[in-house]
């Protein structure tokens, strides 16, 4: 009996993504990731889009984030469980797939926990390049957890930020950030309050993790000319900015239907006007109008950025010869005969596959 052949899927592990960063450098990774994001946002109308599908529990949320164009379909599986760190687990864990639209074959499978941190910071920088004052040098970073170093370095490399003013309610988080960034050229200033951190800052990035309707920033914190990068408010019932901050700002979003459900925008009525960032990148809407304008990027994370991240990681892995092949989908001699895979005669003549076990790999992501 002729045995079925197996369709091959390229797999990229956390270690592979780390190797990409080590081989080409974090600055290059951020630069190229930002370029991929810009390219895809300029093709906005090519994509079939929807808000992410979320299942909520008292402890967190598990989400699927799908998107596709005429050639590729992508999705990300991602969770958000703020209490996970108590048990030694990340708050956010993710993986994603790029599939061929014509056949449905999953061509690329990748970790997206580390990659999401990279793409979120790259997306923040892309928005700030359009919305922040071009002479910005100082950023306040409120929340010094897992995403903080990525935000700090993306703004350093892509916008020329020189000083980061740090605040977190957990001093150990700030100590961790300082230890991780001590070898960089950034000036790191520890502040005793949010008010101290944001005073005089050109850019304010909020990236806190608590699943609450919080008001990390209030109108009293805001100064003319600031750009606010609101990253941490990213699901229903989880916000960081007082509604008055949004009223004082020109608000920009990734995908309005999703941001109204998940972002700080959920504070406000449906007729509150916002601009989708793709319009600014395509020069169909203005970004910053003058030096005194207050701009706000209400970032919740959108599937198009994951599509960009998956494309970049796939291309970088191929260039560097990284990753491995896993067999997820059988290529059948007779496509109507799936049972042949477990036929006794097939089992007797099939040697164990030397390829890695997919379930074991996925469990390690």
Phi, psi and omega in degrees: 000132179286131183275149177290147173270161183248133175290134185262135178242129177285132180242135179239119182270173174302318180296324178294317179296318177299322178295321176302315181297316181295324185283321184251349177092144185294324178299317179294320178300311179298319181297313181289322177300317178297322178296318178296320179297314179300315179303315184286324177294331177285351174253029189314315186283353177283346190257141169272119191239153170203160173293154182294154179264122188235137171246116186259147173224176181294338184261345183168205184216145171238131189227153168243135183235096183261154174196154178204156167240197184289346185250316188232146173245136179228148168214156172237135167264128182210146176243169171215104183229091186303332183277357185301327184297336177299327181259016177077021180247152175294151174294326183236132176222144186203156166214164183211167184224140165250126181236155178279121182296324185294327184240340185084002182291127173286105187273333186215128178235129186218150165300149175226013176289303176293318182295326178295320177300319179294314184288328177296316179293320178296320178295319177302317181292320177301315179297316182293329177299332179267333193248333180277161174297138184295342179263018182297133180231342186237134177232133169272134181240103183261111189104111186244036181275212191297331182272346194295315181299322181295317177298314182301314185285325177298318179289328176293311185285322189260342179236354179079023176297134184252330182234135174245123179260119195255137169212136173208146178291343178255106181302331180294328177295318178293320177299320178299315180298315181298319179296321182288332185250009185296336182271001180270174179276359181291141168271123183249120182243119179275130182245153184269353180204165175296317181302317179295320183294320187273345184298116178081003181285142175284321181232140175238120177250124175251125182215066180263165191245342185299137181274072183218160170278083183263166174232073181299317176248138174241171182300330180293342179277344192271137178238152178306138177089353181293148164248128181253126180250092184271104187255327191282335178280104190217020173200162180304132180083004181233105181227167181231341190245136174295146183304328181295334176295317179294321179296330181275352189246158164274119191258131179238142185225167177280300183219106192306316181302326179282318183295326179295334179274320193249332189275185173297343176298340180298343175296331199251160181293162186295341182267005176291126188280133175225166177238131175283138189298329180303327180294324178290315181297326180273004180062032174262353176209150180285152171265241176290133181265327181203173188291338183265350182295142174262121180247149182223124172259107181273087189268125176241352185088126183227150187301332181296327177292325176291322174302314179297317181296318179295318177300313181297313182296320176300312182293317180295320179296319178294318179299324185262356180070035181256165180094179180214170182258133173237153181254100180263326190237128178284138171259106189272143173300315173246107186298349176266358184246084177280333184296339180302335181295334181242014177296135182308319181294324177295316181297323182292332186253003182260124175279153178302139181288135177282352183286154182295150179286123185298316183298320179294319179297313182297323180295335182274350182288000000 
